[in-house]
Amino acid sequence: MSDITLTNADNGKTLTLKPGQTLTLRLPENPTTGYRWSISSLNAQVLQLIDDRFESSSAAAIGGGGQRVLTFQAQQPGQISLSLNNRREWQDAASPLESFTVMIQVAQQ
């Protein structure tokens, strides 16, 4: 069972996972501007968040960007829409800078 990594280029895709399989999202982020990726919808019974971290770019200067790395593990069979928004926490949730959504199907083993 291989782990799967998705990037911004995978926005809108549909994906099938098996229980126990790991999914990693790597999305560009610059938290010094106030913008940060946050999960807007997730059913933890189907897909559980197991890690959320920021990795700065090795070439970035202080205050530069990097990637938000979110790691999930498929739990039990089901289908969900995993949605994230890149926005400032203090601004209106209805107007994110960017959105990212993938449809996830967790199949029987």
Rosetta blueprint (number, residue, H / E / L):
1 M L
2 S L
3 D L
4 I E
5 T E
6 L E
7 T E
8 N H
9 A H
10 D H
11 N L
12 G L
13 K L
14 T E
15 L E
16 T E
17 L E
18 K L
19 P L
20 G L
21 Q L
22 T E
23 L E
24 T E
25 L E
26 R E
27 L E
28 P E
29 E E
30 N L
31 P H
32 T H
33 T H
34 G L
35 Y E
36 R E
37 W E
38 S E
39 I E
40 S E
41 S E
42 L L
43 N L
44 A L
45 Q L
46 V L
47 L E
48 Q E
49 L E
50 I E
51 D E
52 D E
53 R E
54 F E
55 E E
56 S E
57 S L
58 S L
59 A L
60 A L
61 A L
62 I L
63 G L
64 G L
65 G L
66 G E
67 Q E
68 R E
69 V E
70 L E
71 T E
72 F E
73 Q E
74 A E
75 Q L
76 Q L
77 P L
78 G E
79 Q E
80 I E
81 S E
82 L E
83 S E
84 L E
85 N E
86 N E
87 R E
88 R E
89 E L
90 W L
91 Q L
92 D L
93 A L
94 A L
95 S L
96 P L
97 L L
98 E E
99 S E
100 F E
101 T E
102 V E
103 M E
104 I E
105 Q E
106 V E
107 A L
108 Q L
109 Q L
